[in-house]
Amino acid sequence: MLLLNIAQLHMAVAPSTSRLSGPAMKAAPVLTDVWMSTAADGTIEAIGPMSSLDPAMLARHEVVDARGGYVVPAFCDSHTHIVYAGTRDGEFLDKINGLSYEEIARRGGGILNSADRLHDTPEDELFRQSVERAREMMAKGTGAMEIKSGYGLTVADELKMLRVAARIREAVPARVRITFLGAHAVGRAYVGRQSEYVDMLIADMLPAVAAEGLADYVDVFCDEGFFTVDETDRILTAAARYGMLPKIHANELACSGGVQVGCRHNALSVDHLERMGDEEIEVLRHGSTVATMLPGASFFLGMPYAPARRAVDAGLTVALASDYNPGSSPSGDMRMVWALGCIKMKLTPEEALAACTVNGAAAMGLGDVAGALAPGRDASFVITRPVPSLAFIPYAYTTPWISDVYVRGRKVS
């Protein structure tokens, strides 16, 4: 494909750039009045100014006219839970009526509610529901996504979730990374016996997941009322024996120590961070772990927003992700995440775009292939309708600004 008449092409980084940190997040190169060509393998072939276009290229490529729109990288959503059954709209009403996330969980709702529904749903039906969410995400501009388990909480049901995620990876052109999150909550059979659940996860779940090669990463919900720092350390140590790199749910509900234990294990990312303070920022400054923030959960639950502005000013690599799940963020629309990054977290449009693209890719171990526009990287991008500026996109946050979406060279919307 040869894409012509691009008014602005954003995130035109050097091919070797795998992340942007601190001040670099608002300084990614922007090219004006350019063309971009893609190769048959779904990668970007070349980018150049319209004034340099070789007419012979018109005969060698399918020509697409951007009509003066912008081109931005497809979003890289590094934190989703899209493999789930049914909905939790009843809990939505509970929230409206004043119950907190923790109160709903104590009443048998929350994660355990989703675990019950998933247990009763056949794998094929679970796949049907979940792959539609993946396709919905791509239509809204997402070209890479991480899918977590964690609504199984038994060996059989966690494996069912991970198999569905693997089927999604085969069914869609988006890059998909899969994370085992058996430590999302304590399964109903182990309520009141959390340490025994952790023992079972290490002795039974991890070997079963590893035997089928179903997970790229391992995650633990290390937070107040969930798993402790010591339990998290045990799980990550055991997972390392199977080659599973860690990612952590941390500091959604309290300063839990999750950031610190994640960094000690060289986690790819620590996610949520609504309660992150100076100590956590300082720990993250001295490592390569990505600070992934989930503004959709803050929006939906009425929680504080993670301190993205402070984190960027401190030089951290900050990513934004959707947290698409049935209980606390039932949306995978990264356009809204970009807008919330600006409106509620006070990032510039350029910083928030970097957080939603190349840094999200880095949080999935995909920073060398996804999330930016350069020769050799994925031809995953969004063509906008003509807009007056990049800032217009998060400013006019409900305007349908997407013209076309391509994922690894394939038009998906």
C-alpha positions in Angstrom: 0.0 0.0 0.0 1.1 3.6 -0.7 -0.6 6.1 1.6 -0.5 9.6 0.1 -1.2 13.2 1.3 -0.6 12.7 5.0 -0.8 16.2 6.5 1.0 15.1 9.7 2.6 11.7 10.7 3.1 11.4 14.4 5.5 9.3 16.4 8.0 9.0 13.5 10.7 7.7 15.8 14.0 6.1 14.9 13.5 2.4 14.2 15.5 1.4 17.3 13.4 3.5 19.7 11.5 1.1 22.1 10.1 3.7 24.6 9.9 7.3 25.4 10.5 8.6 28.9 10.0 11.9 30.7 10.6 14.9 28.4 11.0 12.7 25.4 7.3 11.8 25.6 6.3 15.2 24.2 9.2 15.5 21.7 8.6 12.6 19.3 9.2 13.6 15.7 6.3 14.8 13.5 6.6 14.7 9.7 4.4 17.0 7.6 3.1 16.5 4.0 4.4 13.0 3.6 3.7 9.6 2.1 4.2 6.1 3.7 4.4 2.8 2.0 3.9 -0.7 3.5 5.3 -4.1 2.5 3.5 -7.4 1.9 4.6 -8.7 5.3 2.5 -6.0 7.1 5.4 -3.7 8.0 6.2 -0.1 7.1 8.5 0.0 4.0 9.4 3.7 3.7 8.3 7.2 4.6 9.1 10.3 2.7 8.0 13.9 1.7 5.3 14.2 -1.0 7.8 16.3 -3.0 10.1 13.2 -3.2 7.5 10.7 -4.4 8.8 8.5 -7.2 5.9 8.1 -9.7 7.0 4.5 -10.3 5.8 3.7 -6.8 2.2 4.4 -7.9 2.3 1.3 -10.2 3.8 -1.0 -7.5 1.4 -0.3 -4.7 -2.3 0.0 -3.9 -2.8 3.7 -3.5 -4.7 5.1 -0.6 -5.4 8.9 -0.2 -5.2 10.2 3.4 -6.9 13.4 2.1 -5.0 15.6 4.4 -5.7 13.6 7.5 -3.1 12.8 10.2 -1.6 9.4 10.7 -0.9 8.1 14.3 0.3 4.7 15.4 -2.4 2.2 16.4 -2.9 2.1 20.1 -1.1 -0.5 22.2 -3.4 -1.5 25.1 -1.2 -3.2 27.6 -3.8 -4.1 30.2 -7.1 -5.8 29.4 -9.3 -8.5 30.8 -11.4 -9.1 27.7 -11.9 -12.8 28.2 -15.0 -12.8 30.4 -18.6 -14.1 30.3 -21.7 -11.9 30.4 -21.7 -8.5 32.1 -21.9 -7.0 35.6 -24.4 -4.3 35.0 -26.2 -5.2 38.2 -23.0 -4.1 40.1 -23.1 -0.9 38.1 -26.5 -0.2 39.7 -24.9 -1.1 43.1 -22.2 1.5 42.5 -24.9 4.1 41.6 -26.6 3.3 44.9 -23.5 4.0 46.8 -21.7 0.7 47.3 -17.9 0.7 47.0 -15.8 -1.7 45.0 -14.7 -3.4 48.2 -18.3 -3.7 49.5 -19.5 -5.3 46.3 -16.6 -7.8 46.5 -17.5 -8.6 50.1 -21.1 -9.4 49.1 -19.9 -12.0 46.6 -19.7 -9.7 43.6 -16.6 -8.4 41.8 -14.1 -10.9 40.5 -15.8 -13.9 42.0 -19.0 -13.0 40.2 -17.1 -13.1 36.9 -15.4 -16.4 37.9 -18.8 -18.0 38.5 -20.1 -16.8 35.1 -17.0 -18.0 33.4 -17.1 -21.4 35.0 -20.6 -21.9 33.6 -19.8 -20.8 30.1 -18.5 -23.2 27.5 -15.2 -22.4 25.9 -16.6 -21.8 22.4 -19.2 -19.4 23.7 -16.5 -17.6 25.8 -14.4 -17.3 22.7 -17.3 -15.9 20.7 -18.0 -13.2 23.3 -14.3 -12.3 23.8 -13.1 -12.1 20.2 -15.9 -9.6 19.5 -14.4 -7.4 22.2 -11.0 -7.7 20.5 -12.5 -6.8 17.1 -14.3 -3.8 18.7 -11.0 -2.6 20.1 -9.3 -2.8 16.7 -12.1 -0.9 15.1 -11.4 1.9 17.6 -7.7 2.0 16.8 -6.0 -0.7 18.8 -3.3 -2.7 17.1 -1.7 -4.5 20.0 -3.2 -5.8 23.2 -2.4 -7.7 26.4 -5.1 -10.2 27.6 -5.0 -11.3 31.2 -6.6 -14.4 32.8 -7.9 -14.1 36.4 -11.6 -14.9 36.2 -11.0 -18.7 36.4 -9.3 -19.1 39.8 -9.2 -22.9 39.4 -6.7 -24.8 37.3 -9.3 -25.9 34.7 -10.9 -22.5 34.3 -7.7 -20.5 34.2 -6.5 -22.8 31.4 -9.9 -22.3 29.6 -9.3 -18.5 29.8 -5.8 -18.8 28.5 -6.8 -21.1 25.6 -9.5 -18.6 24.6 -6.9 -15.8 24.6 -4.6 -17.9 22.5 -7.5 -18.5 20.0 -8.0 -14.7 19.9 -4.3 -14.3 19.0 -4.8 -16.6 16.0 -8.1 -15.0 15.0 -7.1 -11.3 14.8 -4.3 -9.4 13.1 -3.5 -7.4 16.2 -0.4 -8.5 18.2 -1.6 -10.2 21.4 0.3 -10.9 24.5 -1.2 -13.2 27.2 -0.7 -13.0 30.9 -1.5 -15.6 33.6 -3.3 -13.8 36.5 -4.3 -16.7 38.7 -3.6 -14.4 41.7 -6.4 -12.0 40.8 -8.4 -13.1 43.8 -8.8 -16.2 46.0 -11.1 -18.8 44.5 -14.4 -19.6 46.2 -13.2 -23.0 47.3 -10.3 -21.3 49.2 -12.1 -18.4 50.8 -10.5 -17.9 54.2 -7.5 -20.0 53.2 -5.5 -17.6 51.1 -2.1 -19.1 51.9 -3.4 -22.5 50.7 -4.7 -20.9 47.5 -1.2 -19.5 46.9 0.3 -22.9 47.5 -2.1 -24.5 45.0 -1.3 -21.7 42.4 2.4 -22.4 42.7 2.2 -26.2 42.8 -0.7 -26.8 40.3 -1.6 -23.8 38.2 1.8 -22.6 37.2 3.1 -26.0 36.0 -0.2 -26.6 34.1 0.0 -23.2 32.3 3.7 -23.7 31.5 3.1 -27.2 30.2 0.7 -25.9 27.6 2.8 -22.8 26.8 -0.2 -20.6 27.2 1.2 -17.4 28.9 3.9 -14.9 28.1 3.8 -13.2 31.4 2.6 -13.7 35.0 0.7 -11.1 37.1 -0.4 -10.7 40.7 -2.9 -8.4 42.3 -0.7 -7.1 45.1 -2.9 -4.7 47.0 -4.8 -4.2 50.2 -7.3 -7.0 50.7 -5.8 -9.1 47.9 -2.3 -10.7 47.8 0.5 -9.6 50.1 4.1 -8.6 49.2 5.4 -11.9 50.5 2.8 -13.9 48.6 3.6 -11.9 45.4 7.3 -12.5 45.9 6.7 -16.3 46.2 4.5 -16.4 43.0 6.9 -14.4 40.9 9.9 -16.4 42.1 8.1 -19.6 41.1 6.9 -18.2 37.8 10.5 -17.3 36.9 11.4 -20.9 36.9 9.0 -21.3 33.9 10.4 -18.3 32.1 7.3 -16.1 32.8 8.2 -12.4 33.1 6.3 -10.5 35.8 3.7 -7.7 35.5 2.0 -6.4 38.7 -1.4 -5.0 39.7 -0.3 -2.5 42.3 -1.4 0.4 44.4 -5.0 0.6 43.2 -6.4 0.6 46.7 -3.4 1.5 48.9 0.3 1.9 48.9 0.8 -1.8 49.0 4.4 -2.4 48.3 3.5 -3.9 44.9 5.6 -1.4 43.0 8.7 -2.3 45.1 8.3 -6.1 44.8 7.6 -5.7 41.1 10.7 -3.7 40.5 12.8 -6.2 42.5 11.7 -8.8 40.1 12.3 -6.6 37.1 8.7 -6.5 36.1 7.9 -5.3 32.6 5.2 -3.0 34.1 3.5 -2.2 37.3 -0.1 -1.2 36.7 -2.9 0.9 38.3 -0.8 3.2 40.6 -3.7 5.3 41.7 -2.1 5.5 45.2 1.5 6.0 44.1 3.7 8.3 46.1 7.2 9.7 46.1 8.7 6.5 47.3 7.2 4.5 44.4 8.3 7.1 41.9 11.8 7.0 43.2 12.0 3.2 42.9 10.7 3.3 39.3 13.3 6.0 38.4 16.1 3.5 39.0 14.8 0.6 36.8 13.3 -0.2 33.4 9.8 -1.1 34.6 7.0 0.8 32.8 4.5 2.7 35.0 1.1 1.8 33.5 -1.9 3.8 34.5 -5.5 3.0 33.9 -7.6 6.2 33.8 -10.7 4.3 32.6 -10.9 2.6 36.0 -10.6 5.9 37.9 -13.3 7.4 35.7 -15.7 4.4 36.2 -15.1 3.9 39.9 -14.7 7.5 40.9 -11.2 6.8 42.3 -8.3 9.2 42.2 -6.3 9.3 39.0 -2.7 8.0 39.0 -0.2 10.9 39.2 0.9 10.7 35.5 2.0 14.4 35.4 4.4 13.9 38.4 5.6 10.6 36.9 6.5 12.1 33.6 8.1 15.1 35.2 10.3 12.6 37.2 11.5 11.0 34.0 9.5 7.8 34.1 8.2 5.7 31.2 4.5 6.1 31.6 1.9 4.0 29.6 -1.8 4.4 29.6 -4.1 1.4 29.1 -7.8 0.7 29.1 -8.2 -2.0 31.8 -11.1 -3.3 29.7 -13.0 -5.6 32.1 -16.7 -6.1 33.2 -16.4 -4.6 36.7 -14.3 -1.6 36.9 -13.7 -0.4 33.3 -16.1 -1.9 30.7 -14.6 -0.1 27.7 -11.6 -0.8 25.5 -11.8 2.5 23.7 -8.3 3.9 23.8 -9.5 7.2 22.3 -11.2 7.9 25.6 -8.0 6.8 27.5 -6.0 9.3 25.4 -8.6 12.0 26.3 -8.6 11.2 30.0 -4.8 11.3 30.0 -5.1 14.9 29.0 -8.2 16.1 30.7 -7.8 14.3 34.1 -4.1 13.5 34.3 -2.8 16.8 32.7 -0.6 15.2 30.1 -0.1 17.0 26.9 -1.7 15.5 23.8 1.8 14.3 22.6 2.7 12.8 26.0 -0.7 11.0 26.2 -0.3 9.7 22.7 3.2 8.3 23.5 1.7 6.7 26.6 -1.0 5.0 24.6 1.3 3.8 21.8 5.0 3.2 22.1 5.1 3.0 25.9 2.1 0.6 25.9 4.1 -1.5 23.5 7.1 -1.4 25.8 4.9 -2.6 28.7 4.1 -5.7 26.6 7.7 -6.3 25.4 6.8 -5.1 21.9 8.6 -1.7 22.0 10.8 -2.7 19.0 7.9 -3.5 16.6 4.7 -1.7 17.6 3.5 1.7 18.8 5.5 4.0 16.5 5.9 4.6 12.8 9.2 3.8 11.2 10.5 1.5 8.5 10.5 -2.2 9.6 7.9 -1.7 12.3 4.3 -2.9 12.2 2.1 -1.1 9.6 -0.5 -0.6 12.4 -1.9 3.0 12.2 -4.9 5.2 12.3 -5.8 7.7 9.6 -7.8 10.6 10.9 -10.3 12.8 9.2 -8.8 16.2 8.6 -8.4 17.9 12.0 -7.0 21.3 12.9 -4.4 20.0 15.4 -3.3 16.9 17.4 -4.8 18.6 20.5 -8.2 18.7 18.8 -8.5 14.9 19.1 -8.5 14.6 22.9 -10.2 18.0 23.2 -13.2 17.0 21.1 -13.3 13.7 22.8 -16.6 12.4 21.4 -16.1 13.5 17.8 -15.7 10.5 15.5 -12.2 11.5 14.2 -11.1 8.1 12.8 -11.3 7.6 9.1 -9.5 4.2 8.7 -7.6 1.7 10.9 -4.9 -0.6 9.6 -3.4 -3.4 11.7 -0.3 -5.0 10.4 -1.1 -3.9 6.9 -4.7 -5.0 7.0 -7.7 -2.6 7.0 -9.9 -3.4 10.0 -12.2 -0.4 10.0 
